[in-house]
Every structure is written in C-alpha cells, then in structure tokens.
Amino acid sequence: MNGTTFVFKTNMKCSGCVEKVTPALNSLRGITRWDVDLANPDRLLSVESDGATEPEIIEAVQSAGYKIEPVDA
C-alpha cells in the first residue's frame, strides 16, 4: 500500500471530539496525516495512510466512541 487516502463520514461535532480521537489515530502505524472537516455536514475524516488499513482506522475511531463509515470516493 503506497499513499492511500481514505475518507469517512463521522459523527464528530467539535474540536473536543477531534481531541478524543487524536490518541487513537496517532497510535496507528502507517497513518501519515489525518484531518476532520468539521465544516462539512458529514464531518469528513480524511486519512492518508502508508500502511494502516480501513478496518484499523474504523476500529480506532469507534474505540474512541464515535460512529464512522467509509465514503466511496
């Protein structure tokens, strides 16, 4: 896997939500960058991965207490 970008719809609502998810996402190996677009009504989480898989990312966000589902690009 070389430089894959995953996009997910989430239920994060504020910067506090992003802070709660930060340790889970930062602890995943293979994530090079991630960002949550709180201005978008779907609260899109974009993850640039160099090894982390879609299921690993989903589990990390769910473990922090948030809903997440893949968005087909």
C-alpha positions in Angstrom: 0.0 0.0 0.0 1.6 3.3 -1.0 0.0 6.6 -0.1 -3.7 5.6 0.1 -6.2 8.2 1.2 -9.4 7.0 3.0 -12.4 9.2 3.5 -15.0 8.5 6.2 -18.3 10.1 7.4 -18.3 10.6 11.2 -20.4 12.0 13.9 -17.7 14.2 15.4 -19.1 17.6 16.1 -16.4 19.8 17.6 -12.7 20.2 18.3 -13.3 18.3 21.6 -14.4 15.3 19.6 -11.3 15.5 17.4 -9.2 15.7 20.6 -10.8 12.5 21.9 -10.0 10.7 18.7 -6.4 12.0 18.3 -4.6 9.5 20.5 -6.4 6.6 18.8 -5.5 7.8 15.3 -2.0 8.9 16.2 -1.2 5.5 17.7 -2.0 3.7 14.5 1.1 2.8 12.5 1.1 3.8 8.9 -1.0 7.0 9.1 1.0 9.9 7.6 -1.7 12.6 8.1 -5.3 12.9 9.1 -7.9 15.7 9.3 -11.6 16.1 10.2 -13.6 18.7 8.2 -16.0 19.9 10.9 -17.4 22.5 8.5 -18.8 19.7 6.3 -22.2 18.4 7.3 -20.9 14.8 7.1 -17.9 15.6 9.3 -15.5 14.0 6.9 -12.4 12.4 8.2 -9.6 12.1 5.7 -6.7 9.8 6.4 -3.5 9.5 4.4 -2.2 6.0 5.0 1.1 4.3 4.2 0.1 1.0 5.8 -2.9 1.5 8.1 -5.9 -0.3 6.8 -9.5 0.9 6.5 -10.7 -1.6 9.2 -7.9 -0.5 11.6 -8.9 3.2 11.2 -12.6 2.4 11.7 -11.8 0.4 14.9 -9.6 3.2 16.2 -12.4 5.8 15.8 -15.1 3.5 17.2 -12.9 2.7 20.2 -12.9 6.5 20.9 -16.7 6.4 21.0 -17.6 7.7 17.5 -19.6 6.5 14.6 -17.6 6.1 11.3 -18.4 4.8 7.9 -16.5 4.8 4.6 -17.4 7.2 1.9 -16.9 5.8 -1.6 -14.7 8.2 -3.5 
